[in-house]
Amino acid sequence: MLTNWFDRKVLILGFSKSGIAAAKYLNRHGADVFITECREEKPEDNDKKNELAVLGIKIEFGGHSDEFVKDAYLAVTSPGIPPHSDIMRRLHDEHIQVISEIELAASQTGKPFIAITGTNGKTTTTALTAHILSSEYNAQPCGNYGKPPCDLIDDTSIDYFVCECSSFQLEYSQSFQPQISVWTNFTPDHIDWHKGLDNYFKAKARIFKNPQAPAFSVLNAKDAKLFEFSKDAAGEVFLFGDEVGDNCCYVKNDAIYYKRNGKEEHIIDLKDTPLIGEHNYQNVECSVICAKLEGISNEHIKEAIMSFKVPEHRLEKVAEKDGITYYNDSKATNPEASLVAINSFNNENVVLIAGGRDKNTDLKEFCDAVNNHISSVVLIGEATARFEENLKNNGFNNIYKEDSMQSAIDKSISLNPDVVLLSPACASFDMFSGYEERGKVFKEYVLSKI
């Protein structure tokens, strides 16, 4: 464990939340810290820049100068910078090691990390796992959800770091070794950044294989690629989503069960969970496995699941009024994400609010799911025309078009459904600053109606 940073020059790539957390940690421990950011400086950077400057941290915007790069002992990168970028080539040529902020944090603390990765479900699983562990320990969510771990590692009271890990972060984590590694699912994503699907898979697979082998690997039995990969994963392997082998967690008889070494235990009835849909049951199963491996009692696991609040904008139950239940799934910014929400409802009259800035991805599976689970669709935003055309070509005609989120909600209520579901399948930037604002507008208007 490297703890003597005194007078070592460390380069931070990116004026980002994780980069700033790493810079402050290293500065506190004696390093000579330089932050380099390729974009131009913005007015909103001033307060944070001034705060860092007072600490003696050097900052540059608008490019990566030789003065900042040369003679660096180490570089800590923000997750958005791809390996094929010019700055990464320069660092390689200068023989400067590049690591992630997560790897830096893990190398500086002896406390265990539970690493949670996957294309979807990471945030809910991270939040729920930390929530359950907190019934008996001080467990902190961090990484892509919560604070950067470098903001937390000086707190000696923390027992566990429950860390949401993106493929970007794992790409730069060559020695990060979690105690438990969790892989929720795998679907194509970030192909341009990784320069291919295989590289995307390999980035996530790092924390399941030597030399980064965890004590426990937790993988999705329902995902064919991950099920196959589980045969080669390191550590004691647990599967979730299906009753497979002696170590698993699964749904049976409308309840979640856990099994280790063939011994089955009832954990919680599905009716007692605040999360709905198969994908969320799988998230719960991941968290149950992690909690059981860390010695949490079944009673505390059940109580924690029942008291869990779903992370905002992720199939979040907003309200129930006059027989209508409202769900905010604004985080679903592509059709694949919306499929998860749509498929969570069966035998109910569901109105789907969809649309926004189109990502021009294939809509066949989305349209099939709408046909099977949705009664009516209310479309908003730039993608309206293409979504309407694809839905009609797939035999679905119960479509309405509105100009605003508020009018879409009004139209949905007028249809007298069981459920109003906002799951846009699109980016939000045509009408909102981000999916957070879109979800906030949905929630505020729904609550104003009741």
N, C-alpha and C positions, 0 to 999 in steps of 0.2 A: 504494500500500500504506500503510495507516494504522498507524503504529507509536507515535505520541505519544499515549498515553492519560493522561498526567499530569493529575490533578485533574478528569478527565471523569467524570460520574456515569453508570454503566451499571447497568441493571436486569436481573437474571436471573430469568426466570420458571420456577419449579419447583426444588425441592430434590432434584434428580435427579443421576445420575452425570455426564451431559453438562453440566448446569447448573453443578455444582460444579467440573468441569474448566475451564469457561469463566471462572468466578469467580476461581479460583486464578491462571489465566493473566493475566487483566486486572489483578488485584491485584498480581502480580509486576511488571507494567509500568506501575504508577502510577495506575490507575483507582480511583475511589471506587465500590465495588461494593456493591449491595444485592440480596439474594436474597429473593424473595417467593413464598410457597407457600400455596395456598388450603386445603389439608388441615390438620387439627390436628396438632400436634407429637406424636411417639411417643417412648417411652423409648429405642428403638434409634437415634434421631436424635442423642442427646446427645453422643457422642464426636465425630462429624463436625461438629456445630454448634460445639462448644467449640474444635475445631481451627481452624475458619474465623474464629471470633470473635477468637482470638489474633492472627490476621492483620489484623484490623481490618475484616473483612467483616461488614456488617449483615444480619441474618436476621429474617424475620417468618413466622409460621405463622397459619393460620386466616383468610386473606383478603388483599386487596391494598389497602393503605392509601394515602391521598393523599400522605402523607409519603414513601413509597417511590417512587410513580409520578411525581410532579410533577418537572419539569425534568430528566428523564432524557435524556441525549444519544442513547442507543441502548438497545434491549431485545434480549436474547438469550433465546430461548424453548426450553424443553424440548419434545421432539417430540409429546408426548401432548396438548398444549393445542390445541383446534380453532380455526380462524379465526373461527367464529361465536360464540365465548365472550364473556362480558361484558368480561373483561380486554382482549381483543383490540379490542373496540369502543372501550373507553376509550382505549387507546393510539392508535388511529386518530384519534379525536377530538382527542387531544393532539398529533397530528402527530409521534409518536415512532416511528421506524423499528424494525421487528421483523425479526431475522434468526435463522437457525439457528446452532447451535454449529459445524456443519460449515463454513458460509459464513465465520464468524468465523475459524476456523483457516486456511482456504484463503486468506483475504485477508491473513494475517499471515506467510505463508511463500512463498518463490519456488519451492518444490519442487513437482513435478507430482503431481496427484491422478489416480488411476484410480477412477472412480465406478462402483459396481455396484449396480443396482437391478433390481426385478422382483418378482412376487408370490411365487414360490418359487425356490429355488436360490441365493439371494444369498449366504448364509453359506458354503456349500461353495465357490462360485466365488471369493469374497473370500479365503478361507483358502488355496485352492490357488494362486491368482494370486500372492499374497504369498510363498508357499512356493517357487514356481518362480523368481520374480524374485530371491529371496534367495540363489539359487545364484551370482549374480554381483553383486548390489547389496544395500544395506541397505533392504529394503522392509518396511514395517510395516502389518499389517492394523489397521483402525480403524473408527470409526463404530458401527454396530449390532453389529459383531463386533470383539472386541478392545477397546482403550482408546478413549475419545473423542480425536479428533485434537488437541484443545487440550492434552491431557496430553503430547503428543509434539512439538509444533512448536518448542520451544526446543532440541531435540536436533538440532544442525546436521549430524550424521553421517547422518541419514536421507536416502535418495535418492528414495524413492517412498512416497506414502501410498495404500494400497489400501483404499478406503473403501466399506463397505456402507452404502447410503443407502435409508432408507425413504421412502415417499411423504410422510409427515409432515414429515420433515426437508427434503425437496425443495420442499414447499409454501412454506417460509419461506426458500428459497435463491434469491434473485432475481438474483444476480450470480456465483454459484458456477460456475466454468468449468473442468471437468476436462480433462486432456489426452486421456484415453480415457473414453468413456461406454459402459457395457454395460447392456443390457436383456435379462434372461434369459427372461422370459415375461410374459404379462398375462392375469389372470383376475379376476373380480369380487372385491373385498375392500375393507374400510374404507369402505363406501358411506355410512354414517351420518356418519362424521367429515368426509368430503369433500363431503357433500350431493350425491351423485350419482356415477354411474360415469364420466361425462365429466370431471368435476373430478379424479377419481382418476387418470385417464389423463393429463390435462394436467399434473398435478403431476410425474409421472415424465418426461413429454416435455420438460420445461423444459431439461434438460441435453443435449438433442440438437438444439436449435434456437437461432437467434440470439435475444437477444444472448449466450447462454451456450454458443455453439457449440464443441464439442470439436474437436481435430485429427482424432480418429477416433471413429466411431460403430460399435458392435458390437451386432447385433440378431439375433433368432431367426427364421430362415427358415421354421420349422415352425409358427410362430404367425401366423395369417392377418392379424391386426390389425397386428402388428409388421412383418410382411413388407411390407404396404401402406405403413406409416409409413416404412419404410426408404427409400422413394423420395424422401421429403422431408427426411430426416435430414441434418444438416450434417456437414462434414468428409469424410474418406475413409471410405466405408461398407464394413463387413465383415459377412457373414452366416454364421451357424453352423447346424448341424442338417441341412443339405442342400447338395449341390453346385450352387450357384446363382451365376452370374456369374464374374468373374475374381478376386474377393476373397472367400474363404470358407474354412470349416473344416468337415469332414464325416467320416462313417464310410463306408468302402468296403472290401470284401474283409476284413472283421473287423479293420480298422485305422483309425486317425485320420489324416487327411491335411489339409494346409494349403496354400492357394493364394493367391498375391498376384500381380496382373497376369498371371494365367493360368498361372504356373509352379507346378506341383504338387510337394509335398515330403511324404514319409512321415514321420510323427512317432512313433507308437507303436502296437503291436498291442494290441487290446482285452484280450487275455489277460494283458497285463503291467500293466494298470491295477488299482488297489485299489478302484475304484468300479465299481458294477454298475448296469445299467439304462439305458435311452435317456436319461432325464433327466440322469443323472450323466455320460453321454458328452457331452451338450450342455454341462454345466458344464466338463468338461475342454476342450472345443473353445473356449469363451469364454476360458479361461485361456491356452490355446495361442496364440490370436490376440494377446492382450495381451503375452505373453512375446516373441513374434516381433516385434511392433511396437517393443518396447524392446530388441531386438537380442540376446536370449538364444539361445544355440546350440541346435540340435536335440538334441545329446547331453545337455546340461544339462537341457533340458526333459523329456526321457524319464526321466533319472535322478531328477529331482525328483518327477515324477508317481508313479514306482514307490515312492518313499520316503514319499509323502504319507499322513498319518493322517487319516481321515475325522472331521470335527467330531462331537463327542459327541451322541448321541441322534438322528442323522440317517442312517438306514439304515446304522448302525454295526455292523460285524461284531464280535461279542463273543467267540465261541469256536466251535470245531469239535470234536466228540467223538462217537465211535461212529457215524459216518456222518450226524450231525445238525449243521447249521450254524445258529447263533443270531444274529439281527439285532435290534438295538435302534433302532426308529424312533419313539421316544416323542414327538419333536417334532411328529409328525403329529397335530395337535389338531383337525382337521376332515376330513370325507370326501375333499375334493379333495386334501389332502396325502397321505392314505393311498393314493389311487389311484396316485400316482407310485410308491410302494413295491410295491404289489400287482402292478402291470403290469411290474415289473422281473423277474418270475419266469415262466419258460415251461418246460413239460414237466418240472416238479418236483413232488414231493409236499410241499405247503406247508400248515402249520397257522398260521392267523392268530389272534393274541390281540388283541381289539378291545373297545371300550367305555370308559365313563367318564361324565363329565357331558355330557349330550346338548346339542348346539347347534341341534337341530331343523331342520337343513338337509335338503334332498332327498337321498334315499339310492339313487335309481335307478341312477346310474352306478356307485356303490360296489357295489351288489348285482350288477350286470352283470360288474364286474371280478372279484368273488369267484367267480362262476359260471365264469369263464374261466380263472382262475389259482390258485384256492385249493381244497384238498381238504377241510379242516375249519376251522370257526371256533369259538374258545373265547371266550365273552363274559363280561365282568366289569362291575361298576359300575351306575350309575343308568340307563344307556341300554339295558340288556340287553333289556327287553321290546320296545321299539320296533325295535331292530336285529333281534331274532329274528323279529318279525312281518314286517318288510320283506323279510328274506332268504327266509322261507318263502313269502311271496306271490310272490317272484321265482323260485321253484322250487328253492331251496337248503335242504336239510334236515339236513345233517351238522353240527349245532350242539350245542355243550356249554356249560353255564353253571357258573361257579365264583364263589366268594365272595372270593377273594384272588388277588393276582398269583402267589404261590407255588403255590397249588393249580392255577391256570391253566397254569403252566409244567409242573407234574407231569402234568396231563392231556395236555398237548401232547406231552410225551416218550413217554407211554404209547401214543400213536397211531403211533409209529415213523415220523416223516416224514423227508424230506430237509432241510427247513428249518422252524425255528420263528421266526416273524416277529411282533414286537410293533409294531403300527402302529395305534394305538387309534381314530383317526377322531373322537376326542372330547377335550374338556378333561379335566383330571386332578383337579379340585378336590373331587370327591366322595370320593376315597380318599387323595389326596396333596396336598402343598403346591404342586406345580407339575409340569410335564412332566419337569423335571430329576430330581426325587425319584423319580418313576415309573420313569424310565429307570435310575436308580441301583439301585432295588430289583430290577428285572428283571436287571440285569447281575450284581449281587452274588449273587442266588439261582442264576442259571445257573452262575456260576463256582464256587459252593459244591457244585454237583452233579457237577462234573468234577474 
